[in-house]
Amino acid sequence: EAGVVQSPRYKIIEKKQPVAFWCNPISGHNTLYWYRQNLGQGPELLIRYENEEAVDDSQLPKDRFSAERLKGVDSTLKIQPAELGDSAVYLCASSQGAPGAYGYTFGSGTRLTVV
Amino acid sequence: AQKVTQAQTEISVVEKEDVTLDCVYETRDTTYYLFWYKQPPSGELVFLIRRNSFDEQNEISGRYSWNFQKSTSSFNFTITASQVVDSAVYFCALSEAGANSKLTFGKGITLSVRP
């Protein structure tokens, strides 16, 4: 079974530029999460999807961040415009059902550097 | 609100030493799940264990063991006879039950195992 696939693996951009990250969850996993991990910190939830619906986006900075999950499968997280403080690792995870019971599977992440 | 505290930030041991990583959690729910993840330098989050709140049995998996104590809200992780390959950041995480739950991480413990 393929795991959660994320791309790109690394991205370096100048501030004020846009950037997008892509995530393909495990087949059949209805729940998809985007987490951000700042240097030296644990991951923090940005947004959670149940199928194509964003059910928790309370931590997503909506002025510059946007996300979508068309057809309830792949998801894209976008930042426009990027700021220096957005430098972090962006992790995607998916879950089959109630995440506590079924666990979470994480992708390898996208390491974003804003210069 | 749920919270995970990993008071240790960095631990350095010599190979073959035993090491215990501490985790203390807070939650108001009676049903919840606790996790440990390993994050090697490559960056991916590697699942180690999931334990539900009703199962207080300690678990052993090879050189790894976990001690869950509800009385002290702790879920500690011990590596026996540590190896250089154990060097990584280790995260403890908590998820409450239910479809709306999310995974809350501690700040992580950086473990360095010296040869």
Interface residues (C-beta under 8 A of the other chain):
Chain A: Y33 G40 Q41 G42 P43 E44 L45 R48 E50 V55 D56 V89 L91 A93 G97 A98 P99 G100 A101 G103 Y104 T105 F106 G107 S108 G109 R111
Chain B: V4 T31 Y32 Y33 F35 Y37 S42 G43 E44 L45 F47 R50 N52 F91 A93 S95 E96 A97 G98 A99 N100 S101 K102 L103 T104 F105 G106 K107 G108
